[in-house]
């Protein structure tokens, strides 16, 4: 199985990664950065069986995502959506805005983001409009505050030059990733796909809002790992 190449059946290739993470207590191990990148690339390319997808997300979430796995998934996203192109490297601060399906709070942080932009910093907000009662909440807030809502990364880069702030709905620049996050009602819990949406505009810094200390440590370790691999990212836990 270790000798499988890109010429082999994607479903067979992906089964190798399920075997690594799902062998059971004492026999399984986290994926390496390269393994996680290949596995998540196959997911984004929709080349695997739906049962494999559910098993993969559940196994990793139950055990806990490692920094190596999260870094590999982020690399896969950047590669799949060509986020490393020069035109995408235009923001000073990456500001994720992903609402919990259970959140009933108003997105007051949008006003804070606009104040930072008015101080002269280029802010790239990106997020998920949510489902049910939270659907469209962030996009409505952005429009009410005069924050441009863009349809792709190139347009976002252009708006940043004139307004210093943009909001990118996740489906507009990463539709497959948005579909993975939309699986929440089927699992009633988070999945690793919700942890790897950062820096679509390759910002110099990323502001992370996390609900649990373990998530903060995971993102800190992931960014440090990526920095050590010559990726220009910094992380400011919030």
N, CA and C of each residue as an Amber inpcrd file, in Angstrom:
protein
   714
   0.8200000  -1.2050000   0.0000000   0.0000000   0.0000000   0.0000000
   0.8570000   1.2610000   0.0000000   2.0460000   1.1890000   0.6070000
   2.8940000   2.3690000   0.7040000   3.4470000   2.7850000  -0.6490000
   3.3930000   1.8810000  -1.6470000   3.9550000   2.1720000  -2.9550000
   2.9220000   2.7420000  -3.9280000   1.7120000   3.0390000  -3.4540000
   0.6830000   3.5790000  -4.3360000   1.1030000   4.9470000  -4.8460000
   0.8190000   5.2120000  -6.1310000   1.1680000   6.4900000  -6.7430000
  -0.0910000   7.1670000  -7.2480000   0.0770000   8.3360000  -7.8440000
  -1.0580000   9.0950000  -8.3670000  -1.7200000   8.3920000  -9.5480000
  -1.0960000   7.3580000 -10.0740000  -1.6840000   6.6310000 -11.1960000
  -2.6870000   5.5780000 -10.7250000  -2.7170000   5.2890000  -9.4320000
  -3.6300000   4.2820000  -8.9100000  -5.0270000   4.8660000  -8.6930000
  -5.9910000   3.9780000  -8.5390000  -7.3750000   4.3650000  -8.2770000
  -7.4310000   5.2460000  -7.0260000  -8.0330000   6.4540000  -7.1130000
  -8.1000000   7.3540000  -5.9540000  -8.7490000   6.7170000  -4.7310000
  -9.7550000   5.8700000  -4.9460000 -10.4250000   5.2330000  -3.8120000
  -9.4670000   4.2900000  -3.0840000  -8.6610000   3.5630000  -3.8430000
  -7.6720000   2.6750000  -3.2340000  -6.5910000   3.4890000  -2.5410000
  -6.1580000   4.5730000  -3.1710000  -5.1520000   5.4370000  -2.5500000
  -5.6650000   5.9970000  -1.2290000  -6.9300000   6.4140000  -1.2150000
  -7.4770000   7.0180000  -0.0040000  -7.6460000   5.9860000   1.1050000
  -7.9290000   4.7440000   0.7300000  -8.1120000   3.7010000   1.7400000
  -6.8590000   3.5180000   2.5900000  -5.6980000   3.8080000   2.0060000
  -4.4480000   3.7120000   2.7690000  -4.4650000   4.6670000   3.9580000
  -4.9910000   5.8800000   3.7480000  -5.0250000   6.8630000   4.8330000
  -6.0390000   6.4680000   5.9070000  -7.1500000   5.8730000   5.4870000
  -8.1130000   5.3720000   6.4710000  -7.4860000   4.2660000   7.3140000
  -6.6690000   3.4340000   6.6680000  -5.9980000   2.3720000   7.4040000
  -5.0190000   2.9090000   8.4300000  -4.3830000   4.0270000   8.1120000
  -3.4030000   4.6150000   9.0320000  -4.0890000   5.1810000  10.2750000
  -5.1940000   5.9140000  10.0820000  -5.8340000   6.5960000  11.2180000
  -6.8750000   5.7310000  11.9180000  -7.2660000   4.6100000  11.3090000
  -8.3690000   3.8370000  11.8710000  -8.0330000   2.4380000  12.3320000
  -6.7570000   2.1460000  12.5530000  -6.3760000   0.7830000  12.9370000
  -6.7460000   0.4300000  14.3680000  -7.1000000   1.4060000  15.1560000
  -7.4690000   1.1210000  16.5360000  -6.4030000   1.5830000  17.5100000
  -6.7610000   1.5640000  18.7870000  -5.8720000   2.0440000  19.8380000
  -4.5430000   1.2950000  19.8290000  -3.4600000   2.0700000  19.8270000
  -2.1300000   1.4820000  19.8640000  -1.5560000   1.1410000  18.5120000
  -2.3780000   1.1250000  17.4790000  -1.9010000   0.7540000  16.1480000
  -2.0230000   1.8790000  15.1250000  -2.8760000   2.8470000  15.3900000
  -3.0520000   3.9550000  14.4570000  -2.0610000   5.0660000  14.7850000
  -1.9570000   6.0130000  13.8780000  -1.0990000   7.1790000  14.0890000
  -1.6520000   8.3510000  13.2960000  -1.2930000   9.5880000  13.6490000
  -1.7040000  10.7360000  12.8380000  -1.0340000  10.7000000  11.4700000
  -1.6480000  11.3160000  10.5000000  -1.0520000  11.4320000   9.1740000
   0.0850000  12.4480000   9.2020000   1.0570000  12.2480000   8.3460000
   2.1060000  13.2520000   8.1710000   1.5350000  14.4200000   7.3750000
   2.2810000  15.5030000   7.2800000   1.8360000  16.6530000   6.4930000
   1.5610000  16.2340000   5.0530000   2.4800000  15.4800000   4.4750000
   2.3350000  15.0670000   3.0720000   1.1430000  14.1350000   2.8860000
   0.9420000  13.2150000   3.8210000  -0.1940000  12.2940000   3.7280000
  -1.5150000  13.0410000   3.8510000  -1.5870000  13.9700000   4.8020000
  -2.8140000  14.7390000   4.9910000  -3.1050000  15.6080000   3.7710000
  -2.0660000  16.1620000   3.1740000  -2.2590000  16.9910000   1.9830000
  -2.8100000  16.1560000   0.8290000  -2.2500000  14.9720000   0.6290000
  -2.7410000  14.1160000  -0.4500000  -4.1720000  13.6560000  -0.1800000
  -4.4520000  13.2760000   1.0680000  -5.7950000  12.8070000   1.4120000
  -6.8300000  13.9000000   1.2080000  -6.5300000  15.1110000   1.6770000
  -7.5120000  16.1860000   1.5700000  -7.6370000  16.6760000   0.1330000
  -6.5720000  16.5480000  -0.6420000  -6.6610000  16.8890000  -2.0660000
  -7.6510000  15.9660000  -2.7690000  -7.6170000  14.6820000  -2.4400000
  -8.5610000  13.7310000  -3.0240000  -9.9920000  14.0660000  -2.6120000
 -10.1600000  14.5430000  -1.3740000 -11.4910000  14.9380000  -0.9080000
 -11.9910000  16.1450000  -1.6960000 -11.1460000  17.1630000  -1.8420000
 -11.5440000  18.3760000  -2.5560000 -11.8210000  18.0960000  -4.0300000
 -11.1220000  17.1120000  -4.5900000 -11.3340000  16.7470000  -5.9940000
 -12.5260000  15.8120000  -6.1650000 -13.1720000  15.4410000  -5.0450000
 -14.3530000  14.5730000  -5.0410000 -14.0860000  13.2500000  -5.7510000
 -12.9400000  12.6540000  -5.4400000 -12.5490000  11.4070000  -6.0900000
 -12.7080000  10.1870000  -5.1870000 -13.2970000  10.3770000  -4.0040000
 -13.4170000   9.2610000  -3.0760000 -14.8830000   8.9130000  -2.8550000
 -15.1120000   7.7790000  -2.2140000 -16.4670000   7.3350000  -1.9110000
 -17.0170000   8.1330000  -0.7220000 -18.3100000   8.4920000  -0.7290000
 -18.8860000   9.2410000   0.3940000 -18.6930000   8.5540000   1.7440000
 -18.7110000   7.2300000   1.7680000 -18.4950000   6.5210000   3.0280000
 -17.0690000   6.7410000   3.5340000 -16.1250000   6.8400000   2.6140000
 -14.7490000   7.1240000   3.0130000 -14.6410000   8.5160000   3.6190000
 -15.3500000   9.4680000   3.0360000 -15.3180000  10.8390000   3.5470000
 -15.8380000  10.8960000   4.9780000 -17.0040000  10.2940000   5.2190000
 -17.5700000  10.3060000   6.5610000 -16.6660000   9.6270000   7.5720000
 -16.0790000   8.5100000   7.1690000 -15.1840000   7.7840000   8.0710000
 -13.9480000   8.6100000   8.3950000 -13.3830000   9.2350000   7.3900000
 -12.1600000  10.0190000   7.5700000 -12.3930000  11.1840000   8.5290000
 -13.4350000  11.9610000   8.2760000 -13.7090000  13.1220000   9.1210000
 -14.0180000  12.7060000  10.5560000 -14.7760000  11.6230000  10.7160000
 -15.1560000  11.1750000  12.0580000 -13.9650000  10.6190000  12.8280000
 -13.1330000   9.8280000  12.1590000 -11.9810000   9.2350000  12.8320000
 -11.0090000  10.3000000  13.3260000 -10.7100000  11.2640000  12.4680000
  -9.7510000  12.2950000  12.8570000 -10.3320000  13.1930000  13.9440000
 -11.6030000  13.5340000  13.8320000 -12.2070000  14.3980000  14.8500000
 -12.2790000  13.6860000  16.1980000 -12.6210000  12.4090000  16.1960000
 -12.7440000  11.6600000  17.4520000 -11.3970000  11.5680000  18.1620000
 -10.3430000  11.3210000  17.4060000  -9.0060000  11.2230000  17.9940000
  -8.4170000  12.5920000  18.2940000  -8.7910000  13.5840000  17.4770000
  -8.2460000  14.9290000  17.6190000  -7.2730000  15.2270000  16.4980000
  -7.5280000  16.2980000  15.7510000  -6.6640000  16.6570000  14.6290000
  -5.2840000  17.0500000  15.1320000  -4.2460000  16.5710000  14.4720000
  -2.8760000  16.9410000  14.8280000  -2.4530000  18.1610000  14.0140000
  -1.3990000  18.8270000  14.4710000  -0.8850000  19.9900000  13.7480000
  -0.4090000  19.5920000  12.3530000   0.2010000  18.4090000  12.2390000
   0.6700000  17.9500000  10.9290000  -0.5010000  17.7500000   9.9730000
  -1.5840000  17.1820000  10.4810000  -2.7520000  16.9400000   9.6310000
  -3.4040000  18.2510000   9.2070000  -3.5330000  19.1830000  10.1450000
  -4.1600000  20.4560000   9.8120000  -3.3100000  21.2320000   8.8090000
  -1.9970000  21.2200000   8.9880000  -1.1150000  21.8950000   8.0360000
  -1.2590000  21.2810000   6.6450000  -1.3000000  19.9620000   6.5750000
  -1.4540000  19.3000000   5.2830000  -2.7630000  19.6590000   4.6070000
  -3.8450000  19.7520000   5.3840000  -5.1400000  20.1190000   4.8140000
  -5.1300000  21.5530000   4.3030000  -4.4730000  22.4550000   5.0420000
  -4.3790000  23.8490000   4.5960000  -3.5840000  23.9390000   3.2970000
  -2.4820000  23.1990000   3.2130000  -1.7060000  23.1830000   1.9700000
  -2.5570000  22.6880000   0.8040000  -3.3680000  21.6640000   1.0510000
  -4.2220000  21.1170000  -0.0080000  -5.2280000  22.1570000  -0.4850000
  -5.7910000  22.9150000   0.4480000  -6.7630000  23.9490000   0.0940000
  -6.1000000  25.0410000  -0.7320000  -4.9380000  25.5080000  -0.2890000
  -4.2350000  26.5550000  -1.0350000  -3.8930000  26.0880000  -2.4430000
  -3.4740000  24.8330000  -2.5640000  -3.1190000  24.3100000  -3.8810000
  -4.3560000  24.1340000  -4.7570000  -5.4190000  23.5920000  -4.1830000
  -6.6250000  23.3010000  -4.9640000  -7.2710000  24.5720000  -5.4950000
  -7.2740000  25.6180000  -4.6780000  -7.9280000  26.8630000  -5.0740000
  -6.9460000  27.9330000  -5.5370000  -5.7090000  27.5360000  -5.8100000
  -4.6800000  28.4550000  -6.3320000  -4.5560000  29.7030000  -5.4760000
  -4.5440000  29.5180000  -4.1570000  -4.4680000  30.6640000  -3.2500000
  -3.0590000  31.2220000  -3.1110000  -2.0940000  30.6020000  -3.7710000
  -0.7310000  31.1030000  -3.6870000  -0.3740000  32.0210000  -4.8500000
  -1.3540000  32.3390000  -5.7090000  -1.0990000  33.2490000  -6.8190000
  -0.7710000  34.6430000  -6.2910000   0.0440000  35.4130000  -7.0090000
   0.4360000  36.7510000  -6.5400000  -0.7460000  37.6600000  -6.2400000
  -1.8270000  37.5830000  -7.0390000  -2.9390000  38.5000000  -6.8240000
  -3.6750000  38.2320000  -5.5230000  -3.4420000  37.0440000  -4.9320000
  -4.1420000  36.7240000  -3.6920000  -3.3850000  37.1930000  -2.4580000
  -2.1780000  37.7110000  -2.6380000  -1.3520000  38.0960000  -1.4960000
  -1.4590000  39.6000000  -1.2550000  -2.6200000  40.0380000  -0.7790000
  -2.8580000  41.4740000  -0.7060000  -3.4350000  41.9530000   0.6160000
  -3.6630000  41.0840000   1.5850000  -4.2720000  41.4900000   2.8530000
  -3.2250000  41.5810000   3.9590000  -3.4860000  42.4890000   4.9060000
  -2.6350000  42.5840000   6.0910000  -3.1020000  41.6190000   7.1770000
  -4.4180000  41.4980000   7.3140000  -4.9750000  40.6780000   8.3860000
  -6.0790000  39.7730000   7.8600000  -5.9190000  38.4890000   8.1030000
  -6.9170000  37.4770000   7.7650000  -7.8500000  37.3320000   8.9670000
  -9.1770000  37.4870000   8.7370000 -10.1300000  37.5060000   9.8470000
 -11.2480000  36.4940000   9.5720000 -11.1060000  35.2510000  10.0390000
 -12.1720000  34.2560000   9.8440000 -13.4430000  34.6570000  10.5870000
 -14.5840000  34.4090000   9.9550000 -15.8730000  34.7770000  10.5470000
 -16.8680000  33.6410000  10.3160000 -16.6780000  32.5590000  11.0630000
 -17.5010000  31.3650000  10.8780000 -18.3980000  31.1780000  12.0990000
 -19.6830000  31.3870000  11.9070000 -20.6270000  31.3080000  13.0110000
 -20.9840000  29.8650000  13.3370000 -21.1130000  29.5890000  14.6120000
 -21.6280000  28.2910000  15.0330000 -23.1020000  28.2020000  14.6520000
 -23.5570000  27.0350000  14.1850000 -24.9860000  26.8820000  13.8760000
 -25.8730000  27.1380000  15.0880000 -25.2900000  27.0600000  16.2860000
 -26.0690000  27.2600000  17.5070000 -25.9810000  28.6880000  18.0400000
 -25.2080000  29.5390000  17.3730000 -25.0130000  30.9050000  17.8660000
 -26.2060000  31.7930000  17.5300000 -26.6540000  32.5380000  18.5220000
 -27.7420000  33.4920000  18.3240000 -27.2500000  34.9280000  18.4600000
 -25.9420000  35.1110000  18.5880000 -25.3830000  36.4400000  18.8000000
 -25.2790000  37.2200000  17.4900000 -25.3800000  38.5270000  17.6130000
 -25.1620000  39.3920000  16.4570000 -23.6570000  39.4830000  16.1920000
 -23.2390000  39.5860000  14.9380000 -21.8020000  39.6350000  14.6090000
 -21.2010000  41.0220000  14.8480000 -21.1140000  41.4110000  16.1260000
 -20.5960000  42.7360000  16.4560000 -19.1410000  42.9050000  16.0280000
 -18.4200000  41.8000000  15.8970000 -17.0080000  41.8920000  15.5160000
 -16.8230000  42.5310000  14.1460000 -17.8780000  42.5430000  13.3300000
 -17.7770000  43.1660000  12.0130000 -17.4910000  44.6620000  12.1480000
 -18.0690000  45.2910000  13.1750000 -17.8030000  46.7080000  13.4040000
 -16.3540000  46.9280000  13.8210000 -15.8310000  46.0090000  14.6430000
 -14.4280000  46.1080000  15.0480000 -13.5120000  45.9750000  13.8370000
 -13.8440000  45.0500000  12.9440000 -13.0370000  44.8570000  11.7390000
 -13.0220000  46.1190000  10.8820000 -14.1660000  46.7770000  10.7890000
 -14.2240000  47.9930000   9.9760000 -13.3930000  49.1100000  10.5960000
 -13.3770000  49.2010000  11.9200000 -12.5500000  50.2070000  12.5890000
 -11.0650000  49.9660000  12.3160000 -10.6620000  48.7000000  12.3210000
  -9.2660000  48.3720000  12.0200000  -8.9360000  48.7770000  10.5840000
  -9.8760000  48.5410000   9.6680000  -9.6670000  48.9250000   8.2700000
  -9.5770000  50.4430000   8.1300000 -10.4020000  51.1580000   8.8800000
 -10.3720000  52.6220000   8.8160000  -9.0640000  53.1830000   9.3590000
  -8.3610000  52.3790000  10.1620000  -7.0630000  52.7940000  10.6910000
  -5.9380000  52.5680000   9.6820000  -6.2950000  52.0360000   8.4970000
  -5.3080000  51.9010000   7.4350000  -4.8130000  50.4990000   7.1550000
  -5.4290000  49.4960000   7.7790000  -5.0010000  48.1170000   7.5680000
  -5.9710000  47.4000000   6.6230000  -5.4400000  46.5430000   5.7710000
  -6.2670000  45.8130000   4.8100000  -6.7710000  44.5210000   5.4630000
  -8.0990000  44.4100000   5.5960000  -8.7190000  43.3120000   6.3290000
  -9.4860000  42.4020000   5.3760000  -9.1660000  41.1140000   5.4100000
  -9.8840000  40.1200000   4.6060000 -10.7510000  39.2780000   5.5320000
 -12.0330000  39.6210000   5.5960000 -13.0020000  38.8130000   6.3370000
 -13.4850000  37.6860000   5.4260000 -13.6060000  36.5050000   5.9620000
 -14.2000000  35.4200000   5.1780000 -14.9230000  34.4940000   6.1320000
 -16.0450000  33.9400000   5.6750000 -16.8080000  33.1130000   6.5960000
 -17.9310000  32.3580000   5.9350000 -18.6870000  31.7240000   6.8010000
 -19.8070000  30.9020000   6.3770000 -21.0900000  31.5850000   6.8130000
 -22.0380000  31.6910000   5.9070000 -23.2880000  32.3710000   6.2280000
 -24.1870000  31.5650000   7.1460000 -23.7890000  30.3410000   7.4690000
 -24.5550000  29.5520000   8.4160000 -25.7610000  28.8760000   7.7920000
 -26.5160000  28.2160000   8.6480000 -27.7210000  27.5190000   8.2120000
 -28.8730000  27.8770000   9.1450000 -30.0750000  27.6310000   8.7050000
 -31.2390000  27.8880000   9.5460000 -31.3760000  29.3570000   9.8980000
 -31.5520000  29.6420000  11.1970000 -31.7680000  31.0180000  11.6430000
 -30.5480000  31.9070000  11.4440000 -29.3440000  31.3080000  11.3570000
 -28.1290000  32.1140000  11.1950000 -27.7870000  32.3550000   9.7280000
 -28.5480000  31.7930000   8.8170000 -28.2250000  31.8980000   7.4020000
 -28.2050000  33.3520000   6.9330000 -27.0910000  33.7470000   6.3220000
 -26.9800000  35.0850000   5.7600000 -26.6970000  36.1890000   6.7510000
 -26.5050000  35.8620000   8.0220000 -26.3510000  36.8990000   9.0460000
 -25.1130000  37.7600000   8.8030000 -23.9820000  37.1250000   8.5010000
 -22.7440000  37.8840000   8.3180000 -22.8040000  38.7210000   7.0490000
 -23.3350000  38.1520000   5.9880000 -23.4270000  38.9020000   4.7340000
 -24.3340000  40.1240000   4.8920000 -25.4340000  39.9740000   5.6170000
 -26.3260000  41.1100000   5.8550000 -25.6230000  42.1860000   6.6760000
 -24.8580000  41.7600000   7.6760000 -24.1280000  42.7230000   8.5040000
 -23.0820000  43.4620000   7.6750000 -22.4010000  42.7280000   6.7830000
 -21.3860000  43.3550000   5.9330000 -22.0080000  44.4300000   5.0500000
 -23.1270000  44.1190000   4.4420000 -23.7800000  45.0920000   3.5580000
 -24.2710000  46.3000000   4.3590000 -24.7700000  46.0630000   5.5680000
 -25.2570000  47.1650000   6.3950000 -24.1240000  48.1060000   6.7970000
 -22.9150000  47.5580000   6.9320000 -21.7620000  48.3630000   7.3330000
 -20.9860000  48.9120000   6.1370000 -21.4570000  48.6280000   4.9370000
 -20.7660000  49.1090000   3.7510000 -19.5020000  48.3360000   3.4300000
 -19.4140000  47.0950000   3.8970000 -18.2600000  46.2400000   3.5970000
 -18.5540000  45.4680000   2.3120000 -17.7180000  45.6000000   1.2830000
 -17.9790000  44.8970000   0.0220000 -18.0340000  43.3830000   0.2160000
 -19.0370000  42.7570000  -0.3830000 -19.1640000  41.2980000  -0.3890000
 -18.7350000  40.8280000  -1.7730000 -17.6760000  40.0290000  -1.8420000
 -17.0830000  39.6830000  -3.1300000 -17.4200000  38.2540000  -3.5460000
 -17.2050000  37.9760000  -4.8230000 -17.5810000  36.6690000  -5.3660000
 -16.3840000  35.7610000  -5.6110000 -15.1650000  36.3000000  -5.5410000
 -13.9790000  35.4650000  -5.7050000 -12.7650000  36.1950000  -5.1370000
 -11.6410000  35.4960000  -5.0780000 -10.4360000  36.0560000  -4.4680000
  -9.8800000  37.2180000  -5.2810000  -9.9270000  37.1120000  -6.6000000
  -9.4020000  38.1950000  -7.4330000 -10.1800000  39.4910000  -7.1960000
 -11.4970000  39.3970000  -7.1460000 -12.3040000  40.5850000  -6.8960000
 -12.0310000  41.1440000  -5.4990000 -11.8430000  40.2550000  -4.5270000
 -11.5400000  40.6990000  -3.1670000 -10.2370000  41.4820000  -3.1320000
  -9.2430000  41.0050000  -3.8650000  -7.9600000  41.6900000  -3.9180000
  -8.1140000  43.0870000  -4.5050000  -8.9620000  43.2170000  -5.5210000
  -9.1870000  44.5210000  -6.1430000  -9.9000000  45.4740000  -5.1830000
 -10.8970000  44.9760000  -4.4490000 -11.6270000  45.8190000  -3.5070000
 -10.7280000  46.2830000  -2.3610000  -9.7940000  45.4390000  -1.9440000
  -8.9140000  45.8190000  -0.8460000  -8.0920000  47.0580000  -1.1830000
  -7.8090000  47.2440000  -2.4540000  -7.0140000  48.3980000  -2.8680000
  -7.7600000  49.7100000  -2.6500000  -9.0930000  49.6470000  -2.6860000
  -9.8770000  50.8790000  -2.5790000 -10.5920000  51.0530000  -1.2460000
 -10.9750000  49.9420000  -0.6050000 -11.7860000  50.0670000   0.6060000
 -11.1250000  49.5210000   1.8700000  -9.9990000  48.8310000   1.7280000
  -9.2530000  48.2790000   2.8670000  -9.9520000  47.1270000   3.5820000
 -11.1520000  46.7490000   3.1570000 -11.8370000  45.6460000   3.8260000
 -12.7920000  44.9690000   2.8490000 -12.8670000  43.6480000   2.9300000
 -13.8000000  42.8830000   2.1050000 -14.3170000  41.7060000   2.9270000
 -15.4400000  41.1760000   2.4750000 -15.9560000  39.9360000   3.0530000
 -16.1330000  38.9230000   1.9320000 -15.5290000  37.7350000   2.1140000
 -15.6440000  36.6630000   1.1310000 -16.4650000  35.5250000   1.7340000
 -17.6820000  35.2860000   1.2460000 -18.4170000  34.0940000   1.6880000
 -17.6550000  32.8430000   1.2550000 -17.5720000  31.8680000   2.1290000
 -16.8080000  30.6570000   1.8340000 -17.1980000  30.0100000   0.5020000
 -18.4900000  29.8860000   0.1600000 -18.8330000  29.2470000  -1.1220000
 -18.2900000  29.9840000  -2.3360000 -17.9670000  31.2750000  -2.1840000
 -17.5130000  32.0440000  -3.3390000 -16.0770000  31.7330000  -3.7250000
 -15.2570000  31.2750000  -2.7690000 -13.8640000  30.9990000  -3.1230000
 -13.4400000  29.5630000  -2.8250000 -14.2590000  28.8210000  -2.0800000
 -13.9260000  27.4240000  -1.7790000 -15.2100000  26.6110000  -1.6730000
 -15.9070000  26.3950000  -2.7950000 -17.2190000  25.7350000  -2.7440000
 -17.1950000  24.3210000  -2.1810000 -16.1630000  23.5440000  -2.5020000
 -16.1090000  22.1800000  -1.9770000 -15.9070000  22.1840000  -0.4630000
 -15.1060000  23.1190000   0.0160000 -14.8950000  23.2330000   1.4530000
 -16.1760000  23.6880000   2.1470000 -16.9170000  24.5770000   1.4970000
 -18.2060000  25.0110000   2.0450000 -19.1620000  23.8310000   2.1530000
 -19.1340000  22.9530000   1.1540000 -19.9990000  21.7740000   1.1830000
 -19.6270000  20.8490000   2.3370000 -18.3280000  20.7340000   2.6200000
 -17.8870000  19.8990000   3.7420000 -18.3690000  20.4800000   5.0660000
 -18.2900000  21.7990000   5.1980000 -18.7550000  22.4360000   6.4290000
 -20.2680000  22.3510000   6.5710000 -20.9640000  22.2330000   5.4490000
 -22.4260000  22.1280000   5.4890000 -22.8960000  20.7600000   5.9720000
 -21.9620000  19.8390000   6.1990000 -22.3220000  18.5100000   6.6930000
 -22.6080000  18.5020000   8.1930000 -22.4550000  19.6370000   8.8550000
 -22.6370000  19.7040000  10.3060000 -23.9460000  19.0590000  10.7770000
 -25.0900000  19.3150000  10.1330000 -26.3340000  18.7000000  10.6160000
 -26.3110000  17.1710000  10.6040000 -25.4710000  16.5720000   9.7530000
 -25.4020000  15.1120000   9.6890000 -24.5730000  14.5230000  10.8210000
 -23.6250000  15.3190000  11.3520000 -22.7430000  14.8320000  12.4090000
 -23.0840000  15.4280000  13.7740000 -23.7530000  16.5900000  13.7720000
 -24.0750000  17.3230000  15.0050000 -22.8160000  17.6410000  15.8050000
 -21.7010000  17.8290000  15.1080000 -20.4470000  18.1830000  15.7650000
 -19.5030000  18.7780000  14.7300000 -18.4240000  19.3710000  15.2090000
 -17.4200000  19.9290000  14.3140000 -16.7360000  18.8220000  13.5190000
 -16.0780000  19.2260000  12.4380000 -15.2470000  18.2900000  11.6880000
 -13.9240000  18.9780000  11.3870000 -12.8880000  18.2250000  11.0370000
 -11.5970000  18.8460000  10.7150000 -11.6930000  19.8840000   9.6020000
 -12.6990000  19.7550000   8.7400000 -12.8470000  20.7110000   7.6390000
 -13.1050000  22.1190000   8.1480000 -13.6650000  22.2330000   9.3500000
 -13.9540000  23.5470000   9.8980000 -12.7520000  24.2400000  10.5050000
 -11.6350000  23.5280000  10.6130000 -10.4450000  24.0940000  11.2490000
  -9.4180000  24.6250000  10.2590000  -9.6330000  24.3910000   8.9750000
  -8.5370000  24.6580000   8.0360000  -8.8420000  25.7550000   7.0260000
  -9.7290000  26.6800000   7.3770000 -10.0300000  27.7830000   6.4670000
  -9.3290000  29.0380000   6.9720000  -8.1330000  29.2840000   6.4660000
  -7.3780000  30.4460000   6.9040000  -6.5810000  31.0320000   5.7480000
  -6.4370000  32.3380000   5.7790000  -5.5740000  33.0680000   4.8460000
  -5.8680000  32.8190000   3.3700000  -7.1150000  32.9840000   2.9010000
  -7.3610000  32.8500000   1.4640000  -6.6550000  33.9320000   0.6600000
  -6.3530000  35.0730000   1.2950000  -5.6130000  36.1320000   0.6140000
  -4.1630000  36.1850000   1.0770000  -3.6870000  35.1010000   1.6870000
  -2.2850000  34.9980000   2.1040000  -1.8530000  36.2120000   2.9210000
  -2.6580000  36.5720000   3.9130000  -2.3560000  37.7330000   4.7460000
  -1.0990000  37.4990000   5.5780000  -0.5160000  38.6100000   6.0320000
   0.6800000  38.5160000   6.8630000   0.3520000  37.9570000   8.2430000
  -0.8640000  38.2190000   8.7250000  -1.2780000  37.7540000  10.0470000
  -2.6900000  37.2060000   9.9760000  -3.0080000  36.3080000  10.9020000
  -4.3430000  35.7190000  10.9540000  -4.8780000  35.8340000  12.3680000
  -6.0790000  36.3870000  12.5000000  -6.7340000  36.5180000  13.7910000
  -7.6410000  35.3130000  13.9880000  -7.3880000  34.5420000  15.0370000
  -8.1470000  33.3220000  15.2540000  -9.0050000  33.4430000  16.5050000
 -10.2950000  33.2150000  16.3460000 -11.1890000  33.1650000  17.4860000
 -11.5610000  31.7150000  17.7430000 -11.1410000  31.1680000  18.8700000
 -11.3930000  29.7600000  19.1570000 -12.1600000  29.6360000  20.4600000
 -13.0110000  28.6200000  20.5290000 -13.8980000  28.4730000  21.6790000
 -13.2960000  27.6400000  22.8030000 -12.2280000  26.8790000  22.5130000
 -11.6340000  26.0140000  23.5270000 -10.1150000  26.1270000  23.4820000
  -9.4560000  26.0190000  24.6570000  -7.9890000  26.1130000  24.6830000
  -7.3040000  25.1180000  23.7570000  -7.8570000  23.9190000  23.6290000
  -7.2260000  22.9040000  22.7810000  -7.1580000  23.3650000  21.3300000
  -8.1920000  24.0780000  20.8620000  -8.1810000  24.5790000  19.4940000
  -7.1090000  25.6520000  19.3270000  -6.9570000  26.4950000  20.3510000
  -5.9370000  27.5400000  20.2840000  -4.5450000  26.9240000  20.1570000
  -4.2930000  25.8880000  20.9460000  -2.9950000  25.2180000  20.8930000
  -2.7860000  24.5240000  19.5520000  -3.8480000  23.9330000  19.0120000
  -3.7380000  23.2640000  17.7170000  -3.3370000  24.2530000  16.6330000
  -4.0100000  25.4000000  16.5880000  -3.7020000  26.3850000  15.5510000
  -2.3180000  26.9990000  15.7670000  -1.9470000  27.2230000  17.0190000
  -0.6070000  27.7430000  17.2980000   0.4580000  26.7830000  16.7880000
   0.3060000  25.5040000  17.1060000   1.2930000  24.5100000  16.6860000
   1.3060000  24.3490000  15.1660000   0.1240000  24.4630000  14.5520000
   0.0510000  24.3390000  13.0930000   0.7800000  25.4800000  12.4070000
   0.5390000  26.7070000  12.8710000   1.1960000  27.8590000  12.2650000
   2.7030000  27.7950000  12.4690000   3.1370000  27.3800000  13.6610000
   4.5750000  27.2430000  13.8990000   5.1870000  26.2110000  12.9580000
   4.4660000  25.1210000  12.7410000   4.9460000  24.0950000  11.8180000
   5.0600000  24.6480000  10.4040000   4.0490000  25.4070000   9.9830000
   4.0670000  25.9710000   8.6360000   5.1520000  27.0310000   8.4940000
   5.3820000  27.7890000   9.5660000   6.4710000  28.7660000   9.5290000
   7.8070000  28.0610000   9.3490000   7.9660000  26.9570000  10.0440000
   9.2100000  26.2010000   9.9240000   9.3790000  25.6040000   8.5350000
   8.2680000  25.4700000   7.8180000   8.3200000  24.9570000   6.4440000
   8.3230000  26.1030000   5.4340000   8.7780000  27.2540000   5.8860000
   8.9750000  28.4210000   5.0190000   7.6810000  29.0270000   4.4950000
   6.5930000  28.9140000   5.2700000   5.3520000  29.5730000   4.8930000
   5.2380000  30.8650000   5.6790000   4.9450000  31.9670000   5.0070000
   4.9030000  33.2700000   5.6570000   3.5300000  33.5070000   6.2740000
   3.3450000  32.9790000   7.4750000   2.1040000  33.1880000   8.1980000
   2.4530000  33.4260000   9.6550000   1.6660000  34.2610000  10.3330000
   1.7810000  34.4210000  11.7710000   0.4030000  34.2780000  12.3570000
   0.3310000  33.9230000  13.6130000  -0.9630000  33.6490000  14.2340000
  -1.0980000  34.4300000  15.5250000  -2.2290000  35.1150000  15.7030000
  -2.5040000  35.8340000  16.9330000  -3.7720000  35.2700000  17.5560000
  -3.6630000  34.3310000  18.5160000  -4.8610000  33.7710000  19.1410000
  -5.7030000  34.8690000  19.7610000  -7.0150000  34.7670000  19.6310000
  -7.9240000  35.8180000  20.1070000  -8.9640000  35.2100000  21.0300000
